[in-house]
């Protein structure tokens, strides 16, 4: 541990000599100053731990200098002992009021002086330890604040990253739904596309067979659809197909399904419905479409539908059942169109 540095400041060479003699060979690093100016210079240049300050200096008042030193060195550990020619209560109080930690009357017994300095060193060490501890805690608090701020920033970053991931997941889910929509539904009519329709037909046949409930299909065809395209243009034909898709979606029960079978043909799955019930459903839809007016190229027109009805029966396959509905549709066409025929 470095030696404790003592600065003895007194205008009397004899007092300086006697104090230095009493403190020499005790392990201290001793500095001397004969004036207040020199004492202040040494305090500024050297790391002084104990200041033994004469009450009277040639160019300064020791008490005033003590107050100034206390003010200028309040952030560093420093013990000040005032050396006074008298040691009455008023003198001691004046020294303490000036900021001194202790006072001694000169001349002083060398052993008493050494003991007072040892006590001052002990106080200085305690003071230095407290300041060091305070600095440790100050640094610790600052580091904690820095880490807390860092953690907060990281949490903010994590929160922002989580929100971004959540947003991306939402966009991904939306994209997946759109892909599923594109993969399963016809873009024009909004109904099941042919591939998904056939898959749904297989599911409904299995369910109806397992639960022993009726299952009926409608094959729907737009009458004279080619003439609509020829007379009004393909965009108008697309308009008709879209309207049929919308109306089917709005009219069917939640457990019924409709799909676009071909260009102007649609197949409707009616779960738990007999052919008679299916005929009524198909006829209502046929009449609704016949009453719907379309306007294209400033011309208004109506469309009619021909519908074939077929119930799935024991021994039927998917293909034979659809073929039965298709045959019933052609019978409706041959009978004059705009009607519903049961297979």
C-alpha positions as CSV (number, residue, x, y, z in Angstrom):
1,X,0.0,0.0,0.0
2,X,1.5,3.4,-0.9
3,X,2.8,5.6,2.0
4,X,0.4,8.2,3.4
5,X,1.4,11.7,2.3
6,X,1.5,14.4,5.0
7,X,1.8,18.1,4.1
8,X,3.0,20.3,7.0
9,X,2.3,24.0,6.3
10,X,3.5,26.6,8.8
11,X,5.3,29.9,8.5
12,X,7.6,29.1,11.5
13,X,10.7,27.2,10.3
14,X,11.2,26.0,13.9
15,X,7.7,24.6,14.1
16,X,8.1,22.9,10.7
17,X,11.3,21.3,11.8
18,X,9.9,20.0,15.1
19,X,6.8,18.6,13.4
20,X,8.8,16.9,10.7
21,X,11.1,15.5,13.3
22,X,8.2,14.0,15.3
23,X,6.8,12.4,12.2
24,X,9.9,11.2,10.5
25,X,10.8,7.5,10.4
26,X,7.1,6.6,10.9
27,X,6.5,5.5,7.3
28,X,4.9,8.7,6.1
29,X,5.8,10.7,3.0
30,X,6.4,14.2,4.3
31,X,6.0,17.5,2.4
32,X,6.6,21.0,3.7
33,X,5.2,24.5,2.9
34,X,6.2,27.8,4.5
35,X,3.4,29.9,3.0
36,X,-0.3,29.5,2.1
37,X,0.5,29.9,-1.6
38,X,3.1,27.1,-1.5
39,X,0.6,24.9,0.5
40,X,-2.1,25.4,-2.2
41,X,0.4,24.6,-5.0
42,X,1.4,21.3,-3.3
43,X,-2.2,20.4,-2.7
44,X,-2.9,20.9,-6.4
45,X,0.1,19.0,-7.6
46,X,0.4,16.2,-5.0
47,X,-2.1,13.6,-3.7
48,X,-2.0,14.8,0.0
49,X,-3.9,12.7,2.5
50,X,-3.2,14.6,5.8
51,X,-2.8,18.4,6.0
52,X,-1.2,19.8,9.1
53,X,-2.0,23.5,8.7
54,X,-0.6,26.3,10.8
55,X,-3.2,28.8,12.1
56,X,-1.1,31.7,11.0
57,X,0.8,31.7,7.7
58,X,2.9,34.5,6.3
59,X,0.6,35.3,3.4
60,X,-2.6,33.7,4.5
61,X,-5.0,33.1,7.4
62,X,-4.9,29.4,8.3
63,X,-8.5,29.3,9.2
64,X,-9.6,30.9,5.9
65,X,-7.2,28.6,4.0
66,X,-8.7,25.6,5.8
67,X,-12.2,26.6,4.6
68,X,-10.9,27.1,1.1
69,X,-9.2,23.7,1.0
70,X,-12.3,22.0,2.3
71,X,-14.3,23.6,-0.5
72,X,-11.9,22.8,-3.2
73,X,-11.2,19.2,-2.1
74,X,-14.6,18.2,-0.9
75,X,-14.8,15.3,-3.3
76,X,-11.5,13.6,-2.2
77,X,-10.6,12.1,1.2
78,X,-8.5,14.6,3.2
79,X,-7.9,15.1,6.9
80,X,-7.0,18.6,8.1
81,X,-5.4,19.2,11.5
82,X,-5.0,22.9,12.5
83,X,-1.8,23.7,14.5
84,X,-2.7,26.5,16.9
85,X,-0.6,28.6,19.4
86,X,-3.5,28.3,21.8
87,X,-6.1,25.6,22.4
88,X,-8.9,27.2,24.3
89,X,-12.5,26.2,23.6
90,X,-13.0,29.2,21.3
91,X,-9.8,28.3,19.4
92,X,-10.9,24.7,18.9
93,X,-14.4,25.8,17.8
94,X,-12.9,28.2,15.3
95,X,-10.7,25.5,13.8
96,X,-13.7,23.0,13.6
97,X,-16.0,25.7,12.1
98,X,-13.4,26.3,9.4
99,X,-13.6,22.6,8.5
100,X,-10.7,21.1,10.4
101,X,-11.0,17.5,11.6
102,X,-8.8,18.1,14.7
103,X,-6.6,20.8,16.3
104,X,-3.3,20.7,18.2
105,X,-1.7,23.3,20.4
106,X,1.9,24.1,19.6
107,X,4.4,23.3,20.7
108,X,3.1,19.8,21.0
109,X,4.5,16.6,22.6
110,X,6.0,14.5,19.7
111,X,4.2,11.4,20.9
112,X,0.9,13.2,21.1
113,X,1.4,14.6,17.7
114,X,2.2,11.1,16.3
115,X,-0.9,9.7,18.0
116,X,-3.1,12.5,16.6
117,X,-1.7,11.9,13.1
118,X,-2.3,8.1,13.4
119,X,-5.9,8.9,14.4
120,X,-6.2,11.2,11.4
121,X,-4.7,8.5,9.1
122,X,-7.3,6.0,10.5
123,X,-10.1,8.5,9.7
124,X,-8.7,9.2,6.3
125,X,-8.6,5.5,5.5
126,X,-12.2,5.1,6.7
127,X,-13.1,8.1,4.6
128,X,-11.3,6.8,1.6
129,X,-13.0,3.5,2.0
130,X,-16.4,5.1,2.2
131,X,-15.7,7.2,-0.9
132,X,-14.4,4.1,-2.7
133,X,-17.5,2.2,-1.7
134,X,-19.7,5.1,-2.7
135,X,-18.0,5.2,-6.1
136,X,-18.4,1.4,-6.4
137,X,-22.1,1.7,-5.8
138,X,-22.3,4.7,-8.1
139,X,-20.7,2.7,-10.9
140,X,-22.9,-0.3,-10.0
141,X,-26.1,1.8,-10.2
142,X,-24.9,3.3,-13.4
143,X,-24.1,-0.1,-14.8
144,X,-27.5,-1.4,-13.6
145,X,-29.2,1.5,-15.3
146,X,-27.2,0.9,-18.4
147,X,-28.1,-2.8,-18.4
148,X,-31.7,-2.0,-17.6
149,X,-31.8,0.4,-20.5
150,X,-30.1,-2.3,-22.7
151,X,-32.6,-4.9,-21.6
152,X,-35.4,-2.5,-22.2
153,X,-34.0,-1.7,-25.6
154,X,-33.7,-5.4,-26.3
155,X,-37.2,-6.0,-25.0
156,X,-38.4,-3.2,-27.3
157,X,-36.5,-4.8,-30.2
158,X,-37.9,-8.2,-29.3
159,X,-41.3,-6.8,-29.0
160,X,-40.9,-5.1,-32.4
161,X,-39.5,-8.3,-33.9
162,X,-42.4,-10.4,-32.4
163,X,-44.9,-7.9,-33.8
164,X,-43.2,-8.1,-37.2
165,X,-43.2,-11.9,-37.0
166,X,-46.9,-11.8,-35.9
167,X,-47.6,-9.5,-38.8
168,X,-45.7,-11.7,-41.2
169,X,-47.5,-14.8,-39.9
170,X,-50.8,-13.1,-40.4
171,X,-49.8,-12.2,-44.0
172,X,-48.6,-15.8,-44.5
173,X,-51.9,-17.2,-43.2
174,X,-53.8,-14.8,-45.5
175,X,-51.6,-15.8,-48.4
176,X,-52.2,-19.5,-47.6
177,X,-55.9,-18.9,-47.4
178,X,-55.8,-17.2,-50.8
179,X,-53.7,-20.1,-52.2
180,X,-56.2,-22.5,-50.8
181,X,-59.0,-20.4,-52.3
182,X,-57.2,-20.4,-55.7
183,X,-56.6,-24.1,-55.4
184,X,-60.1,-25.2,-54.4
185,X,-62.4,-22.6,-56.0
186,X,-63.3,-21.6,-59.5
187,X,-62.0,-18.0,-60.0
188,X,-65.0,-16.9,-62.1
189,X,-68.0,-18.4,-60.3
190,X,-66.6,-18.6,-56.8
191,X,-67.8,-22.2,-56.5
192,X,-65.8,-25.3,-56.1
193,X,-63.6,-26.0,-59.1
194,X,-63.9,-29.4,-60.9
195,X,-61.1,-31.1,-59.0
196,X,-62.4,-30.0,-55.5
197,X,-66.0,-30.8,-56.6
198,X,-65.2,-34.4,-57.4
199,X,-63.3,-34.8,-54.1
200,X,-66.3,-33.4,-52.3
201,X,-68.7,-35.7,-54.1
202,X,-66.6,-38.7,-52.9
203,X,-66.8,-37.4,-49.3
204,X,-70.6,-36.9,-49.5
205,X,-71.2,-40.3,-51.0
206,X,-69.2,-42.0,-48.2
207,X,-71.1,-40.0,-45.5
208,X,-74.5,-40.6,-47.0
209,X,-73.8,-44.3,-47.3
210,X,-72.4,-44.6,-43.7
211,X,-75.3,-42.6,-42.2
212,X,-77.9,-44.1,-44.5
213,X,-79.3,-40.7,-45.5
214,X,-80.4,-39.6,-49.0
215,X,-78.0,-37.7,-51.2
216,X,-79.2,-36.0,-54.4
217,X,-77.4,-34.0,-57.1
218,X,-78.4,-31.3,-59.5
219,X,-76.8,-30.9,-62.9
220,X,-77.4,-27.3,-63.9
221,X,-76.8,-26.0,-67.4
222,X,-77.3,-22.5,-68.8
223,X,-79.6,-22.6,-71.8
224,X,-78.2,-21.3,-75.1
225,X,-75.1,-20.0,-73.4
226,X,-73.2,-19.8,-76.7
227,X,-75.7,-17.3,-78.0
228,X,-75.2,-15.1,-75.0
229,X,-71.4,-15.0,-75.8
230,X,-72.1,-14.5,-79.5
231,X,-74.7,-11.8,-79.1
232,X,-73.3,-9.9,-76.1
233,X,-69.7,-10.9,-75.8
234,X,-67.7,-13.2,-73.4
235,X,-67.6,-10.6,-70.6
236,X,-71.4,-10.7,-70.5
237,X,-71.2,-14.5,-70.4
238,X,-68.8,-14.3,-67.5
239,X,-71.2,-11.9,-65.7
240,X,-74.0,-14.6,-66.0
241,X,-71.7,-17.3,-64.6
242,X,-70.6,-15.0,-61.7
243,X,-74.3,-14.3,-60.8
244,X,-75.2,-18.0,-60.8
245,X,-72.3,-18.6,-58.5
246,X,-73.4,-15.8,-56.1
247,X,-77.0,-17.0,-56.0
248,X,-76.1,-20.6,-55.4
249,X,-73.8,-19.7,-52.6
250,X,-76.5,-17.5,-51.0
251,X,-79.4,-20.0,-51.4
252,X,-77.8,-23.3,-50.5
253,X,-77.7,-24.7,-46.9
254,X,-74.3,-24.7,-45.1
255,X,-74.0,-28.4,-45.6
256,X,-74.8,-28.3,-49.3
257,X,-72.1,-27.8,-52.0
258,X,-71.9,-26.4,-55.5
259,X,-69.2,-26.5,-58.0
260,X,-68.5,-25.5,-61.6
261,X,-68.6,-28.8,-63.5
262,X,-67.7,-27.4,-66.9
263,X,-67.9,-24.2,-69.0
264,X,-71.6,-23.4,-68.4
265,X,-72.5,-26.5,-66.3
266,X,-72.7,-26.7,-62.5
267,X,-73.2,-29.6,-60.1
268,X,-75.0,-29.2,-56.8
269,X,-74.8,-31.6,-53.9
270,X,-77.9,-31.7,-51.7
271,X,-77.2,-33.6,-48.5
272,X,-80.0,-35.5,-46.8
273,X,-82.5,-34.6,-49.6
274,X,-84.7,-36.8,-51.7
275,X,-85.1,-36.3,-55.4
276,X,-88.6,-34.6,-54.8
277,X,-87.0,-32.1,-52.3
278,X,-84.2,-31.5,-54.7
279,X,-86.6,-30.9,-57.6
280,X,-88.3,-28.2,-55.5
281,X,-85.0,-26.6,-54.6
282,X,-83.8,-26.7,-58.3
283,X,-87.1,-25.3,-59.5
284,X,-87.0,-22.3,-57.1
285,X,-83.5,-21.6,-58.3
286,X,-84.5,-21.9,-62.0
287,X,-87.4,-19.5,-61.5
288,X,-85.2,-17.0,-59.7
289,X,-82.7,-17.0,-62.5
290,X,-85.4,-16.6,-65.1
291,X,-86.6,-13.5,-63.3
292,X,-83.1,-12.0,-63.1
293,X,-82.4,-9.4,-65.8
294,X,-78.9,-8.8,-67.2
295,X,-77.8,-5.7,-69.1
296,X,-74.9,-5.8,-71.5
297,X,-74.1,-3.3,-74.3
298,X,-77.2,-1.3,-73.3
299,X,-79.4,-4.4,-73.9
300,X,-81.3,-6.3,-71.3
301,X,-81.9,-10.0,-71.3
302,X,-82.8,-13.0,-69.1
303,X,-81.3,-16.5,-69.0
304,X,-82.9,-19.8,-68.3
305,X,-81.6,-23.0,-66.8
306,X,-82.1,-26.6,-67.5
307,X,-81.6,-28.9,-64.5
308,X,-81.3,-32.7,-64.2
309,X,-82.0,-34.3,-60.8
310,X,-80.5,-37.7,-59.7
311,X,-80.5,-39.4,-56.3
312,X,-77.5,-41.5,-55.4
313,X,-78.7,-45.1,-55.0
314,X,-77.2,-48.4,-53.9
315,X,-74.9,-49.8,-56.5
316,X,-74.2,-46.4,-58.0
317,X,-70.6,-45.1,-58.4
318,X,-69.6,-41.5,-58.5
319,X,-69.5,-41.6,-62.3
320,X,-72.8,-43.5,-62.8
321,X,-74.6,-41.1,-60.4
322,X,-73.3,-38.0,-62.3
323,X,-74.1,-39.6,-65.6
324,X,-77.7,-40.1,-64.3
325,X,-78.0,-36.4,-63.5
326,X,-76.5,-35.5,-66.9
327,X,-79.0,-37.7,-68.7
328,X,-81.9,-36.0,-66.8
329,X,-80.4,-32.7,-67.8
330,X,-80.5,-33.6,-71.5
331,X,-84.1,-34.8,-71.1
332,X,-84.9,-31.3,-69.8
333,X,-83.1,-29.8,-72.8
334,X,-85.0,-32.1,-75.2
335,X,-88.3,-31.2,-73.5
336,X,-87.8,-27.5,-74.3
337,X,-85.3,-26.2,-71.8
338,X,-86.0,-24.0,-68.8
339,X,-87.2,-26.9,-66.6
340,X,-86.2,-29.5,-64.0
341,X,-86.3,-33.2,-64.8
342,X,-85.8,-36.1,-62.4
343,X,-83.7,-39.0,-63.5
